[in-house]
């Protein structure tokens, strides 16, 4: 296949899977093994590297929030902006501490890891989330509102950072596990999706930087296989698809249909996990 076409396919996979509970690094890794003939270790690293496209899309979509964070850095932020800055800072530090250790551990393994199991678990959690949302919406009808961002505490920030750090493991979806955790924390669905996607910018940025620092050989191998034109195509497609999907998911999260969407995402995650288990992924790390 032409490298530009391969890049477009990988960008499409990245742009869709980053925001769904099916682990973008795993899906991109599987696609790169098939299309670029990478080893699992190279594909796992490339899956993290490819988050550059979705990072840029999220920065564009959340440009107002990013501007608010910059205002705090230059000592001009208001109370709400400082609260958002604290949330991003704490979750990012905790995520980095946990995620870096897990990434380096996985990168050093020479055996196989059953990638489908984490996706099945996340799928079951998402189905449970749909029941939680249905129950919370029932409470809202009786005047008992679920939690907004202003209701969150430092403890909540720490919990989000912890679960996001766990997403460094192969097969674990960052957006899936963080959104699920927030929904189980009784945070409003649209807030949960927004806060998960926003803080994911910094988690993905850290993962991208870590691949360059700790696994530059794997990155070089992957880039030599896809070429600069293929990489550019992948990034552009990932940005376009991501912008559409972020907006769609956040908007629908504020509507009653989110119950059905969350259940459907859970079923999708379980199906992806089962497929991964059936076809025996991975073939082995470092092979």
N, C-alpha and C positions, 0 to 999 in steps of 0.2 A: 504493500500500500504506500501511496505517496505520503511523505512525512507531514505535509500540511493537513491532509485528510485525517491521518492518525492523531495529530494534535487537536483537531476539531472534535474528534470523537472523545479523546481524553478530557478536553475542556467541558464537553457536554456532561460527561460522567461526573466530573468534579463539581460543576455548577449545580447539578441536581442533587447529588448525594451529600454535599456539604450541609444542606439544610434539612435533609430528611434523616430519620434514625437508622441509617444503614452504613455508617462509617465511610466517609469519603476516602480516607487513606487506604482502606481495604479495597473499595471498589476500583479506585484508580490503580492500586497495586495489581489487582487481578487483571484489569484491562491492559496494563503495561507489560505484564508477563506474557499475555496472549499476543499483543501487537508488536511489542519491542523486544520480546524474548529476554527480559531481564531476570536475574535471580530474585528470589523472594526478598532478600535483604536490600537489594537495589530498588526493587519495586516499592517496598515499605517506605524507604527513605524518599523516593520520588513522589509517593502519595502525599507525604508531608510537605515536600518542596512545592508541589502543585497548588498548595493553599494560597500561594501568592495572588492568584486570580480572584479567589473569593475574598481575600483580605482587601484588595483594591475595590471590589464591588461594595463591600460592607462600609468601607471608609466613605465612598460616594453616597451611599444611602443614609448613613448616620453622620453626615457632615456637620449637622447642627450640634449633635452631641459631642463630636470631636472638637468643634470650636469651643464648646463649653469647657471641656477639659483643658484646652490650651489657655483659656481665660484664667482658670485656677492656677496654672503653672506661672502665669505672669502676674499673679496676685490681684486679679480683678474679678474673680468669680463671686457669685452670690451664694446664699445658703444652699439652694437646691443644687447648684453646680458643684459645690464643695462636697455635698452628699454623694453625688454621682461619681466624683473623682475618688472619694474614699472607697466606694464600692469597687470601682475598676482596679484601684491600686491593690486592695487586699486580696481580691479574687485572683489577680494576675500573679502576685507574689506566691500565694499558696499553690496555684496551678503550676507555676514554674518549678517550685521546690519538689513537688510530687512528680510532675510530668517528665522533668529532665532525668530523674533517677530511673523511672520506668522505661523511658526511651533508650537510655544507654544500656539498660539490662536487656531489652528486647534486641537491640542492635548487636549484642555480643553472643546471643544464643545461636547454637548450631543445630538444634533439633527442631521439631515441628510444633506448631501451636494450633489448636482447634479454633479457627477464627469464627466459626458459626455460633459457638456457645454464647459469647457476649451479646450478639445480635438477637438471639432468641430471648435472652434474659431482658434486654431492653424492650423488646416487643411485648413481653408479658407486663412489664412495668407501664408501658404506654397504654395498654388495654385497661390496666388498673387506674391509670390517670384519667381515662375517659369516664370511668365510674365516679372518680373524685370530682371531675368537672361537672358532671350531671348532678351530683349531690350538692356541690357548691352553688350551682345555678338554682337549685331548688331552695336553698337557704336564702338566696338573694330575693326570691319572690316573697319571702317572709321578713325582709328588711335586714337580713344578716349578711353584710357584704364580705367578700373575701379580701385578701390583703393586696395593697398597692405597694409601689416602691418605697413610698414614704413610711410605710409601716415596718420595713425590714430593719434588722439590727446587725451589729458586727458579727454576731453568731451566724446569722443567715449568710452573710458575705463569705465567712470562713467555709461554711458547708458547700456553697456554690463552687468555691475554689478547689475544695477537695474532690468533688465529683468530676469537675472539669479536668483536674490533673489525672484522674484515673483514665480519662479518654485517650491518653497517650498509648495505651495498650492496643495492639492490633485487634480489629473487630469491634471496638467500642466507639460508638458514634458520639462525638462531642456535643453536637446540638441535641441529639436524642437524650443523652444522659443528663445534661444540665437542665433542659426544659422539663424532663420528667421529674427531676428533683424539685424544681421550683413549683410545679403543679402539685406535687405531694406536700409541699410546704404551704399549700393553700394560697398561692399567689395567683392573681387573675391571669387567665390564659394569654391575653394579648400582652400583658406586662411580662409574663414568663418568656414568651418568644422574643420580645424586644430586648429584654435584659440578657438573655442567653446569646442572641446574635451579636449584640454590642460588645460584650466582654470577650466574645470569641475572636474579635479582631486581634486582641493582644495575645491571646493564647496561641492563635495560628501564627502570629508574627514571631513569637518566641520559638515555636516549632520550626518555622522556616529558617530562622537564624541558627538554631541548633543543628539542623541538617548540614548547613554550610560549614559550621565549626567542627562538628564531631564526625560527620560522614561525607566529607567532600569528595572522597574517591567514588562512593556510590552515586553521588550527584553528578559528577563528571561523566561516569559511565552512562547514566541515563540521558544526559544532555547530548552526548555524542551520538546516541542512538536516535534521538528524535530530531536533532538539529535546531538551529535558531529559528528558522521559519516555522517548524512544527511547534516549538515552544510558544512563539508569538501567537499562533493560531489557537493553541490551547488556552492561553491566558485571556485572549479577547473573547472567545466563546464562553469561558467560565464567568467572566464579568457580566456579559449580557444575560446569560441564563440566571445567574445569581440575583441580579437586580430585580428581575421579574418574580422570582420565587420568594425572595425575602418579603417583598411588598404583598404578594398574595397570601403568604402564611400569616403575617402579622394582621392583615385586614380580616381574614376569615377567623382568626383567633378571637376576635371581639364579638363574633356572632354565635348564635346557638348551634350552628353547624359544626363548630369546633369539636363537639362531642364525637360526631361521626368521623371527622377528619383524624382525630387522635386515635380512635379505635382502628381506623384504616391504616394509619402509619404503624401502629403496633402489629397488625397482621402482616404488613409489608416487611417489617423488621424480622419477624419470625420466619417468613417465607425466605428472606435472604439468608438468614442463618441456617435454615434447613438445607438450602441449596449448597451453601458453602460446606456443610458437613457431608452431604451426599457425594459431592464431587471430590471430597478429600483435600480441601485447601487447608494449609499451604502444602506445597510440595517439599518444603524444608528450607530452613533459613541457611543462608550462606552457601547454598549449593551452586 
